[in-house]
Structures are given as structure tokens and as C-alpha cells.
Amino acid sequence: MTTECKRLDQHVAEIIDWHFSPETGCDFWLDWARQQDWDVRKTVRTAEDLKHFPHFEDDWLRFVEPDHWVPKSFKGRPYNIFETGGTTGMPKQRIGWDDYKRDYESFGDTLKDTEFPRGQNWLMMGPTGPRRLRLAIEHLANYRGGSCYFIDLDPRWVKKLITNGEYDQAKAYMEHVIDQATIILKHRRIAALFTTPKLLEALSEKISIPEAGIKGVFCGGTEMSPQTVRFLVEEVLEGRCTLKPVYGNTLMGLAHSKPLTAEENYSVCYYPPQPWALLRVVNPEQTDQTVDYDQWGRVELTTLTREFFMPRFLERDEAIRRRPIEGYPWDGVAEVRPFGASTQTIVEGVY
């Protein structure tokens, strides 16, 4: 067994003990465990043992009151409420305290000063509102010694407009967002940018991004095909800014990307922040089985922190399973896209 496997197994055992102990666990998992005919703390001691759990259900985060997710040791400490999804109906909600700070500090430590200069300001052009992304990006900027400007947008509204065929309204709203970003970049010194692929492309139609002083672009959004990445690197950023794709969400945290190279055809491969999050690429028809390396499958996420435990959540994404690399001795996920994208049209809005 490798050192990383031992580390992950130890972490799994610690998190299971934490969330299923009467002294430290949250009401939801303690109540759930009482209804099972097996002992969670005795049965689940390794990452492989997580298969004993069923798939985590979306509706638990939609309709269970947030207080039921608070671990005993966090009782009485006000929590953040972060949302994900929610284009229609009740969105999923995750509560938290410091996980997002740890995630983005870990990410910040991997950035090169020549590409994301310390002590320089950031601009975030993306969804703020109830999402943890707004606090996370500001914390990242602060952690790197800078401050952050924000251009807000409501991705739920854009997606609704596109779904309803109101393309002119969606275009007008995006132009409104881009105009605001252009003004900020003209009048403030900013070296790093966070945005989505579509907004980055739209911004480049208004101004030269490297000429505006941007050194590095931290780009989120799940679907970034090799063709899209090549276009962003070579045309949108003119080969003069660093593009750092990331795959993250409210439930997982932030997965880091392998450096982009023309030799690998700009294929984007992400590695999760293990041991706090574990990604598997599974057979959609038999989800207890992972697919072979370099094969497509559905993404399954397990979140393992003291603030939040979520086993075997089937993401609405599919990806190619990739081998471990230096610095990330665990599986990666490549060319992430919406689940079913190869057989149907998926509306992604500004992403």
C-alpha cells in the first residue's frame, strides 16, 4: 500500500469517527446511522469501505434544515450558507465555516508569482450571491496579498433566459456584465482575473486582456474542451497570459489542473484536493465500479472534512479517468463536461 493510500485511509477513519460519534457528529448522520442494520464506525475504516454507503441524495441538501448538518463541536458558531444549482425549485445548500479558506489557501500556494503576482489585485467576474465562490475568491486574493474587485452576475437568470429561447436578453445581460468589467480594468490596476470561459471570450472582444495588465487568469466552468482551451490560450489571451483552469463547486472544494501543454493538445486534467475530497470515475450503469484509465464515466464525489461529510454523490458531470501524476498521486478527471453531453444538448448559460 502506498503512503498516499495509507494517508487517505487514515483520514477516512478519522472523519467517520468524527461524524458518527455522539460526542462530535451532526444530528443528520447520527439519526441516519440509527436506522441502519450495520455499524458505520466499525465497518467503514478505509476509502474502499465507503462503498458501503448508498449514493448521497440531492434532496437531503434541499429539504433538511441546515442545523441538522452542524457537528456537535460547531454548535453555537454561526455558519455560512452556500448554494449550488437552483435554476428551478429549491437549490442544494451546504453550510460551512473554514473549509473554503483551507481549499483556496492550498490552491494559492501552487500559483507562481510570475503568473499571479503577490500583492496585486484581482477581479472576479462571475456568480457571487449565495455561492461560496465570492468569499473564496476574495480570500484567495487576500491570501496572496491583494484585494478583489467584483462584477456580479446571476447565472440562474442567464440559464433561464437561454432555456426559454430569449437569446437577445441573455446577450444583453452578458454585455452589461462585460461593460462593467471593462470599466474596472481601464481604471484600476489588476493583475489576476477569475471568470468563466464564455465571459473571458466575450471580454476579449472588448479589450486586449494582456494589455489591460492581466498576468494570470483563473478560469472556472466545467466544460473546457481542448479546442476551447487552445482558443483561449492562443487567441483570447494572445499567448501572453497564463490560463489556470479549475474544477470546483460548493460540495467538493477546488480541484487543481495539470499544467496545459500543446504537446498534450491542451487537454485539461483535474486532480481533487485529497484527502478532503475524493473523486471516482464510475460506470454509470454499475456505479460501484470505476472505469478503466482513459475511459469516460460519471463523476462520483465524496467530501471528507470535519465540517461536512458527503459520501458517493453522483455529480451531473462525466469525465475521462486519468492516471496519477507527480505531485498528485491519485486519480484525475479530464475533459469534464455535463453528464450525457455526448447524446443531448445541455444548457450551461455563462459556463
N, C-alpha and C positions, 0 to 999 in steps of 0.2 A: 504494500500500500504506500502511495506517495505521501510526502509531507503535507501537500495541499489537501489530499483526501482525508488525512487524519485531522487536519485543522477544521475542515468542513464538518466532519462527523462530530467532533467535539463541540462545535458551535451549535449544531442541530440539537444535540443532547441538552446543552445549556438553555436554549430557547424553549424547548419542550418543557423542561423543568420549570422555567420561569412562568410560562403562560398556563400551565396546568397544575401549578401548586396553589393550594388555597391561600397561602400567605402572599403570593405575588401575582397570581393570574387575574384575568379580567372575567367579568360575570358571563360574557357570552361563551367563552371556551370552557369555563368550569361547568356551566349548565349543559353545554353540548356533550362534554365527556361523561356526565352522569347518565346520559341517555344511551350510551354505547355499551355493548356487551364485551368490550375489551379494554384493557388498562393502557391508556395512551402513554404514560410515563415509563412503563415497563417495556412496551412494545416498540416505541419509536426512539432509537438511540443513534441512528446513522441517517445519512442522506437517502440511502436506499430504502430505509424503513418508512420514509414519507409516503410511499405508495399505499400504505395502509389507510391514509386519509382519502375520502372521496374528493371530487373536484369542488373547490370553493364556489359558492353560488353568488352570482351578481346581486341578487335581491337582498342578501344579508347586509350589504353596504347601502342599499337603498332604503330599507324599511326598518332595520334595527336601530334604535335610538343610540346616538354616539356614546352616551355614558356607559353603555354595556360593553364597550370596547376598551375602557380605561383600566389598565393594570392597577392592582391594589396600591403599589408604591407611587403611582402618579395621582392618586385620589386627592382632590382639593387643589390641584395645579391646573389653571386654565389651559385649554388646548386650542390649537389651530384646527380649523375645519377646512379641508381641501376637497374639491370636487373634481370628478373626471367624467367625461361623457355628458349626457343630459340634453341632447338635441331635442328630444321629446321625452315627456314623462319625468319621473324623479331621477336625478343623477346619483351616481355612486359617490359616497362620501367616506373619506379617510381622515381620522383625527391624528394629530402628531404634535411633537414638541421640538426635538432637536435632530431628528433623522435627516431632514433636508440640509441642515448645516453640515453634518458629517459627510453626506454624499457629495456636496459641492466643494467642500474643502479638499476631499480626496481627489476630485477631478481637477481642482485648481492647482494642486501640487504637480500634476502631469504636464501642465502648459509651459511652453518655452517662453522666456522673457522677450525674445526677439519677435515672437509671433503675437503674444498677448502681453504687452509690456506692463510691468508692475507700476503702480502709482498713476496709471492712466484711467480715464473714464470710459464707461461702457454705455451703449444704447441698446435697450431691449425694445424690439418691435414685434409684439406678439400678444397672446392672450394673458391678461392679468386676472382681474375679477376674483372668483373663488378658487382659482387654481394655485397650487403651491409654487408654480414656476416663477411668479412675480417675486415672492420672497427669496426664492432660491437664487435667481439671477442677481438680485441686489446683494445678497450675502456673498456670492462669488466675487462680484466687483469689489466689495468692501474687503474681502479676504485677500484679494490681490492688490489692495492699497488704493483703490479708486472708488468713485461714486457712479451711480447709474441713472440715466435718463430713461423715461418710459413713453412709448407710444402704444396706447391701449387698443385692443380690438376684441370683438365678440365673435369667436369662431362659430358659435351655435347659430347666430343670426346669419352669417355668411352661408353656412351649410343649408340652412332653411331656405334661403333665397335661391340657391342653386337647385335644391331638390324641387322647388316649386316652379322652376324654369324662369325665374326673374333675374336673368343674367345681367341685364343693364344695371339693375340695382346693386347686384353683387360687385360689378366692376366699379360703379361709382363709389361704393363703400371702400374698396381697396385703394382707389385713387385718393380718397380722403385720408387714409392711413399713411400712404406713401408721401403725400404732400407735407404732412406733419413731420415725418422723419427727415425729409429733405431740408426743411427749415432748420431743424435742430442741428443737422450735420453742417450746415453752412455757417452757423453762428456759435457753435461750441466745439471745443477740442475733444474729440472722441477717437479712441484707438481700437476699440473692440466692439463688435456688434453681435447680438443674438437676434435671430429671426428664423423664419421658415423658408424652405426652398422657393416657393412661389412668390413670397414677398421680396426675397432677395433679388430674384429676377426682375420683378416689377420696379424695384428701387434702382436697379442698374440702367433702366430705360430713362430715368430722370437725371442721374448724375453718374460720374465715374466714382465707384466706391473706393478704389485705392487713392485717387486724387483727393477724396474727402478726408484722408488721414487714417483710414481703417487699415490696421495691420493683420488682424485675425477675425474670422467670422465663425462663431459657434452656432451651428445650424441644426435645428430640431425639426422633426417631421418624419414619420415612419417610412414613407415610400421615397427612397432616393436610389433610383436605378443607376447603373454605371453610365448610361447615356446622359442622365440628368447631372450626375456629379462631374463628368467631363466638361459639360457645357458650363456649369457653374465655375469650375476651376479655370478653364481656359478662356471663356468669353466674358462671363459676368464679372469675375474677379481679375480678369486680364493677366492671369498668371503671376500677380503681384501681391496677393493676399493669401494667407493660409486659411483653408477651409477645414473646420473640425466638425464632422457630423457626429451627432449623438442620438441615442435611442433611449428615451426615458419617459416615465409617466408617474402619476401620483402614487400608484400602487407599488412600483418597483424601485424607483430611485433613478439613477443615471448610469447607463451603460456606456463605456468608453469605446471609441473606434480605433481600429488599427490604422496606422498612417497610410494615406492614399498614395498609390503609385500608378503611373501609366503602364508599367510592366504587368500589373495585375488588372489592367483595364478599368481602373477606378472603382472596383467592386468594394462596397462598404461592408465591413465586418465589425460587429459589436461584441464586446465582452462585458458581462454583467458585473456589478460590484460585489462579488463573492467575498465573504460568506453571508452578507446581508441580503442578497438576492440570488436565487438560483434559477437559471433558465434551462429548459429542456426543449428539444425539437422533437415532437412526438407524431406518431402515426395517427391521423385524425379519426381513423376507424377503430384503432386499438390504442388508446391513449396511455396504457401502461408501458408501451414500447417506444423507445426512441428510434428515429430513422437512422440509416447509415450516414456516415460523413459524406458531405457534398450532395445530399438529397434534400428535397423540400419536405416540410412538415409543418404542423401547427405549433405555435409557441406556447409553452406552459410555464407559468411563473409561480415560484414560491418565495414569499417575503419572510425574512427571518431576523427581526430586530426585537428588542425589548419593548418597543412602543407598539409594534404591530406584527402579528403572525397571520399569514395567509397562505395556506397550502394548496398547491396544484390548481391554480387559477388558469383557465384556458383563455388566453388573450385572443382578441379579434385580429390577430396577425398570423402570417405564415412566413417562414424563412428557410434558408439553407443552413444545415448544421455544418459548422466548421471546426477544425481541429484546434487544440490549444496552441498558443504561441509563447515566445519568451516574454515574460512579464505578466502573462495571463495564462497560467497552467490549468485552464479549464475550457470547456466548450464555448464557442462563439456562435452568433447567429448572423447570417449575411443576407443582404438584399431584402430586408424586411419590407413586407407590403401587407395590405389588408387581406385577411383570410378569404379565399375564394376569388381573388382578383384575376386569376387566370381564366375564370369561366364566366365572370359577370362584371358589370360596371359598378364601381364603388365611389360614392360621393365623399370627397375628403375636404372640400372647401379650400381654406387657405393653406392646407398642408399638402 
